[in-house]
Amino acid sequence: MRAAHRGVKFPATAAVGLSVLALISAGQTLSPGEVRISSRPYQPQSQLLRTESDVVRVDAVVRDKDGHIVPGLKAEDFAIFDNGKKQTIATFAVETHTPLAAGQAAAAAPVSPTTGQSEGTSASSPAANSPAQPRPRYVALYFDDVHTKWGDMKHVQQAAENFVRHGISQNDRIGLFTALSSETVDFTVDASRVLDAVAKLQSHARVFESSGCPRITAHDAYMIANFTDSEEYRTVLAAAKQCNCDASAYVDQTCHKLQETVVVTLGRQIWAPMRELSLNTLESIQGVVKYLASKPGEHVLLLASSGFLTGTLDREVDEVVDNALRAGIVINALDAKGLYTEDPAHGRIQNELSGGAANDALKHETESFASDLMSANAAMVDFAVGTGGRFFHDRNDLTAGYYSLAAAPETEYLLGFVPEKSNVAFHKLKVEVSAPGKFSVQARPGYFTPTKPVSVDPTPEEKIDAEVRGSEERSDFPLSVSEKPGAASNGGRELGIQTRVDIEKLPFQRQKDQYVDMLTIVAALFDAQGKMVAGKEAQMELALKPESFERFSKSGISGAMSLEVPPGAYRLRVVAQEAIHGEMSATSQNVQIQ
């Protein structure tokens, strides 16, 4: 998501050539998919929210009364309240994202076997002047196979399969992750791998209820284990007394007293493994968030689950939200239960009960049914609301849910403030919009006071931006650059830039029979005052077969791009970064365009 700043328009004085980075390797054949190439205007992203480690970041998505996202707001349109006290907004930025049309999948352009570039997109073709393609969008499909019931999982599988077949675009990289099983797929453009994994998903859900009388549901166990003065405790205790104490005898205080221990013990025995599974699930989600954060481009995590209880795990839930916010990850959640229509008391009221205890149990089951479902969904709601995502629930058309949740918000506002020192552990946040109109705001509900200094690592994009702004030479791997001024197709002037990378020095990953890595190359021109006047960014995804890798290891991979600028003196800065270890090379040279 941080890459959205790349789409900012350039001043009219410096048009950017949109020729696609092309392999200059005549006579060398490549199989489709070995090289995927894209290019776009380069614009350094905002550094505002990374310069202060003590800034509390609050990303906000604003919708109007009809649910449409509202663009065009300014910092003065917002107000942030920390535990009810209005804060001064210290940082403000806007990110925009290209929405994914529901059900519309862009067909991947075939790759030329001789050049490695997409067919029909040469420097002289009409497509070369079309709008720049968006950066890759990494969509992590997370299936909570620990808490999703068998029937719910089948519905989710069908919806996910439909989405993967028809809902992804050419720029999407889809990954599949689970809470328990080994059916995971790293981010890929190969939909067949994801579909195979989706088909193999299985539910590993367990039933957490006591058998016999008193019957204790999962939510009852959570409430009894943590709140002995709760309505759940009193209702179950009354049932336990009737079930287990001799009704014919005079009030047996000893038996009644024993039931208090029995109920609490049963509640804790049921809640302990539930809490452990919920904690493991949160740790698993946290791992996917961190891995997703390492990928360059837009980030979306789509969590599908029947829900799980996290009532005593607020800090762990907030840590997931906080890490997602810092990495620019939107978490969307889909309730796999769909429109839940089960009779809340069906099969759950003990036949052994009678009289007042039976009536109390029936009343409790009926009245607590909605709150039980809300408690199970609480973490998913917090993830979605806290990261500016959406929560799809109470609907059976799960396929529509995948379509509506897969895209990042079109407009997102990045707010930040410096909090006052406080001994309060949890700070409740509220974000308001003062602009005319009726709006709803999605933002994180609060934050915990850090127990230790927060270390914020720069993203790959930020590392590239830092090198582009620099002037020193860097050579983690061999990079050579040459340039040549010339005439642009519109009659103006342009600078042609040739690059060559020695891929033998790159830390490729071996995936089956392919050498996999990705190169990002940025070329930028700066005027005499140090202001960037034009920039271009290109990405080359490599999945080379052994024979191709051997050839390019000897010749290197060369590429070409052009920048259209007015005549004048400039400093050319070229930076190349590989994706596996983040190694970079950079060089600068002065150029004169007549």
C-alpha positions, 0 to 999 in steps of 0.5 A: 500500500505504501506504493500508492504514492508512486501514482502522484502526477508530475508537473507539466514541465516534465513529462515521463516517457512510458516505454516499457523496460525491455530485455535487449537480448536478441536471439535469446528465447524465453518461455512465457512467464520467465520474465514479467515486466512493468513500468510506471512513473516514479514518485518518492513516497512520504516519509512523514509517518516514519520520521518519528518513532513516537508518533501514533499512527491512525489510518482512516477510511471515510465513507458517506451515508451511502457507504461510498469512500470519500476523497479530497479531505484535508488535515483540517477536516479531521479531529483525533481524540485520545481518551476524549482529549483532542490531539494536534495532528502532527502528520498527514498524508493521503494514499489512493489505490486502484480499485479491483472491479468485482468479477473482472479479471485482467488477462495476463499479457503473453510474454514475447519469447524473444524479448521477454516483454509483453507483446504489443507494448514496445516503445513505439506501440500505442500501448506504450502511451497508456496509463502506467500500470499499478504496482503489484498488489499482494493479497494474502488469503488466510483461512482459519481452519482451526475455528471454521466449522466443516460446513462453513469451510465448504462454503468458503472454499467455493467462494474462494475458488470463484474469486481466484478464477475470476476476481484477480487481475494481472497485477495481483500476487495471491498467497494462501495461508492457514492457521494449522494445516500445511496447505500454504502457497507463497505469493504467486501469479499462478492461479492453479497453485492457489486453486489446488491448495483451496481444494485441499483445505479442511476444517480442524475445528473442535467442539468446546462444550461440556457433556451432560448436565450442566451443559457449558457452551464455549461462551459460557466457559469464557465468561465463567473462567473470567467473571464469576459474577456473570449471568452465565455463571449464575445460570449454569450454577443453578442448573448444576445444583438441580442436576447434581444435588438430591432434590428430595433431601432438605436443601443440601448446602454441602452439595450446593457449595460443591457445585460452585467449585464444579462449575468454575473448574469445568469453565476453566477446563474448557476455556484453557484450550480455547484460549490457547488455540485463539492465541496460536491463531493470533500468532499465525495471523501476526506471522502472515502480517509480517511476511506480507509487509516484506513484499513491495507493493499494495498489501491486503489480508483477507481473513475467513473464519467462523470466529474465535474468542479473544476476550482476554487477548486484547493486547495481542489483537492490538499488536496485530492491528499495530503491525498491520498499520505500520506496514500499510496492510488492510485486513478485511474479514469475512464471517464464514458462518454467513447468515446464521439461522440456527435456533439458539436453544436447539439441542442445548437446553438440558432435558434434565432441567425443570421448573425455574432452572429450565426457564432460566436456562432457556431465557439465558440461551435465547438472550445470550445468543447474539452476544455469543456471536458478537464475542466470537467475531470481536477480533475480526471486527477489530482487525477490519475497523482498526486497519481501515478494512471491512467486515463481511457478515450476516450474508450468505453470498460469500462469493460477493464477500471475497470480491468486495473485500479483496481490494484496498480502499480507494482513498486512505488518510494517514494521520499521526499525533504525538501522545502525551506521557501517560500511565494509562495502558490502553488509550481509546481513540476516536476520529471525527470528520468536520467537513459538511455532510454525514460521514462514517470513519473507520480507524483503529479503536485505540492503542496500548502504551508501548512497554519499550521503544518502538523500532520501525524498520524502513520498507523496501520502497523507503530504502529505494527512496533513500538511495535515490535521494543520495549521491554516493555510489553503491555496488552490492551487485554489478550495475552499469548505466549509460545514457544518450539524449535524443528526440522524443516522439512528440518533438520534445527532448528525452534521455534514453537510459541503458542499464545492465545487471550482472545477475550471477551476483544476485541471491536467487531463490530456487523454486522447483526448476526456476531461479526466482528474484525480482529487480526494481530499477529507478531512474530519476533526473534532478535539476541544479537545485536538487529538485526531482523533475522526472522519474521512472520505475520498472520491475522485472520479475524473474523466474528463469529456467536453468538454461536461461539463467546460465545464458544471462549469467554470462551476458547480464540482463540489459534494459532500456527506459526513457525520460522526457524533460526540457533541455538543461543540465541534470544529475541522473540517479539510477538505483537497482534493488533485488527483492530476496535480500534487498541488496542495492546498487546505485550510481550518479552522473551528470547529463546535458540535454541540448 
